[in-house]
Amino acid sequence: MTKPRAQTCSLCTQSEGSEAVFEGQLYRCQSCGFSWTAHPERVVQDDLFDAGYYNQYFARANQWRYEAGRRLRWLLSATRPRSIVEAGSAGGFFLEQARRAGIQVEGVEPSEVCVRFAREESGLPVRQGTFETSLPESPVDAVCAFHVLEHVEDPHAFLSAARRALVPGGWLALEVPNIASRSAARQGSSWHALQPAFHRWHFSPQSLLRLVKDHGFNTRHNDTVSARYYMRPSHWIRPRGLLTLLDDCAVSGYPRIVTRQHGDYLRLLAQLPESQALS
């Protein structure tokens, strides 16, 4: 059994009682369960934003549009924002869907090639940079960040920036990999979302709830979804679709797509109090 190491937790600030997990690739706080990469000096985010990383990304535009549509319906099930900013907007596929729904949109994206694609292919207002240093000029109704929070340098700085970007009563929509998923438990160090070269932080339902609460947000909805949630209908009529279902059941132990705790991805919708001043 791995001996606990003294590592300060960024979430609860406890400096004792962390343990090495996933064969030493992560540390996990034994107090609050938050996990982070054991070797932050090896995180190479620049590789994530260069043109080479996106060689296959744009070829799968139809898949990303399908995922964007599902995420938009999820957001609209709770609120009808007039304006949104998406942090880490990539090729702009979510913004594209939101604009079609009549929402005023803007995005912030570190990758130059993605910014250029979003502007030239869809005419979207996307700025190059990081969300924390490139906030919208005027507060918006919703801040959206899908598979972004695990990459940021400091999740507290990101949540503080989200507060500043929102109107009182504004909404925060997050999606991240779920380290408490049954897939992670079964696959261990082979878990597809581990990616220690790119993912600094790993969230469970409890640690993500604590993070947003610590920054003054009230959680309105949270759940987890299987990776199958984002498979297009055309996939299911193929033999490979059935094999995917069987594989997923073998890994996770259940066929349900939306669950409270153990799906592949965490989703959270939270809201600032109406009376809360911006800070």
N, C-alpha and C positions, 0 to 999 in steps of 0.2 A: 504494500500500500504506500502511495506517495506521501511523504511527510509534508505537512502544511508549511508554506513559506510566508515570510512577512512581506506582503505587497499591499500597498494602499489601494483601497477600492474607490474608484471615481464616483460611484453612486452614493454609497453610505459613508464614505471617508474612513472606514475602519482600516487600521494599518496592521492588524494581526489576524491570523486565521484564514488566509487564502490558501488554496491548494491547487497543485498542478493537475490538469485534466486533459483528456484527448491526447494522451501520450506526450504530455508536456508542451503541447502547442498553445494551450490557454491556461490562464489562471481563473479560478472561480472563488468569489468571496463566500465564505462559509456563514457569514452573517445575513446577507441579503440575496445571495445567489447570482449576482451579476458576474458576467464573464468577460475577459478581455485577452487579447493576444499576448503571449508571454514574451514576444520579441518585437516590440514596436519599431525598433530600428530597421527591421526587415520589410516593413510595410512600404510598398512602392506604388503609391497612388498615381504617379505620373504615367506609368504604363497603362493604367486604366483609361486614360484620357487621350492617348495618341491615336493616330489614324489606323495603325495596325490592329489595335484591339477591336475596332469596329468593322473589320473586313467582312465578317459574316452577319453583322448586326442588321444592316440596312436591307440585306436580302430577305430577312424575315419580317418585313414591315407588316404584312397581314396578321402575323401572330401578335405583334406588339399592339396593333390597333384593336384586336380582339380583347387582349388583356386590358387595354385602356378603357374600352367600353364597359367591361365588367367593373372596373374600379370606379368609373363615373357613376354607374347605377348604384353602387354601394354608397358613395358619397351622397347622392341625391335622395337616397332612402331616408336620410337623417336631416338634411338641410338643403336649401335652395340658394346657394351663394350667387350674388350678382358679380362677384369678382374673385379671382383666385391667383395665387402665384405658386408655381411648382418649383421646388428645389430639386436640382438634379434632373432636369426635364429631358435629357438625352435627345432623341430625334424629334421630340415634340408631339408624340402620338397621343398622349393624354390631353395635352393642351388643344390639339386638333379636335378631339371628341368634345371637349368642354365648350369650345367656341361654337361648334355646331349646335350645342344645346342653348346657345344664347348667353353664355357667360363671358364676361370680359376676362381675358387671360394674359398672363405674362410668365416667363420662365427664366431661371438662372441655371447655367450649365457650365462646368469647367472645361469640357471638351470642345476645342475649336471646330473640329470636323462635325460634331453634332449641332453646334450653334449654326454653322453655315448651312447644314442640311435643313434645319427647322426654318431658317429664314428664307432660303431660296426655294425649297420645295413646297412649303406651306404658308409662307408669308407671316410667320409667327414672331411676336416680339420677345425674343430670347436674348438675354445678356450673357456674355461670357464672364465667368467668375464663380466664386463660392457664395452660397446663400448668406452666410454670416457677414460678408463684407459687401454685399450688393443687394440691399433690401429695396423693395418698391418705394417709389417716391411718395405714394399715398397708401395708407393702410387698406388692406383687403379683407374680404369676408372669410376667406379660407386659405390656409397654407397646406399644401400637399407635398408629401415626400415618400416615394415608393422605392424601397431598397436603397436608401441613401444614408439613414442614420447609422448603419453599421460601418460606414466608410469615413464619417466625419472625424476631424481631429479631436473635437471635444463635444460630446452630446449636450452638455450643459450650455455651452455657447450657442449651439444650434437652437435649443429650446428657448433661450433668452432672445435670440434673434426672431424666432417665430412669434413670440409675444409682441415684440416691437412692430412686427409687420402686420398685426391683426387689429381690426377694430374691436372695441369692447363687445363681448358676445361672439367674437369670431371663432372659427373652427379650425382644428388641426386634424389632418388625416395622415396616418402613418401605416406603412407596411414594412416588415423586416423579417428575416429568417428567424425561426423559432428554435432556440437551442434546447427547449424542453420537449421538442417533438419526438414521437416514437421513432421516426427515421434517424434522428441524431443519436438516440439511445442505442439503436440497433447497429448502426453503421460505424459509430465511434469515430476514430481518426480518419475514416474514409467518407464521412458525411460530406455531401456535395457542397453544402453552404459554409463549411469551415473556412476555407480560403484565407489562411493567415497572412498571405502576401497582400491581401486587399481589405479584409474585414478586421477592423480594430476591435469592435465591440460585438457581443452576442447577448441577445435579450431573451428572457423568458416572459411569459405573461405577467408575472409578478414584478419583475424588475422594470419592465416598460411602464406598467401602471404607476410604479413608484416615481419614476423619472418625471412623467408628465404632471403628476400630482405635486411634486416638489417645486414645479415651476408655475403653479397656480392654475392649472387646467383641471376641469372636471370631466372625467371620462363619461361619455354617453353610450358608447358601444365598444365592445372588444370581443374578438373571437379569433379562431385560427381556421385556416383553410388548407386542404390538401393541394399539392401541385396540380392534381387533376382538375381543380377548379378553373384553371386557365387553359385547358385543352379545348381547342375548337371542335364543334360538333362533327366536322368531317373526319376528325381523328377517330371518333368512336365507332364509325361504320367499317373500319378497317380491322383486320386481324390483330394488328399491332395495338389497337386501342384496348381490346380485351386483355391482351398480355400485360399492358400497362396497369389495368385495373387489378389483375391477379398479383402482379409484382407489388403494387402499392399495398394491397391487403396483407401480403406476406410480410412486408416491412413494418407496416403500422398496426396491423392486427384488427383493422376495421375498414368497412367500405364507405363510411360517411365522408362527405366532402367538406362540410363545415362542422367544426367541433369547438368546444370551449377551451381546451388546453393543449392538445397534442398534435395538431395539424402542422404542416410544413412551414406555413407563414403566419405571422402575427398581424392582425389588423386592429387598428384602434382609431376611434373618432372621439375627440375631446373638444371641450369648449371653454373659452375664457368667460368668467362672470361678466354680466352686462355692466356692472358698476366698476369693474376693475380698470384702473388707469393704466395707460401704456407706460412701460418702463424699459 
